[in-house]
Amino acid sequence: MDAQTQLELEAAAFRRLRDHLQKRTDVQNIDMMNDTGFCRNCLSRWYQEAANERGIEMSKDEGREAFYGMPFSEWKDKYQTEATAEQKAAFAKSHS
């Protein structure tokens, strides 16, 4: 496989992951962090960092909006729930 094809396949897989997570608003970021060690915020930060490394100015909020498909504050208001004591305990254990 040539490098351009690999790049295009990786980009397509990333877009599919982003679109999937935009639809799965029932999956909370803390659950993703507890199960996988990364969440939507991590992905949006990696996107922002990749842009910045290429000389494209992108703020944290702009990176999040690009990944969430809406301003982060709007997403939080619509979909984020308060973390349970169990979720917080699992987070503390996995990030100690």
Beta strands, then each sheet from edge to edge (+ up, - down):
end
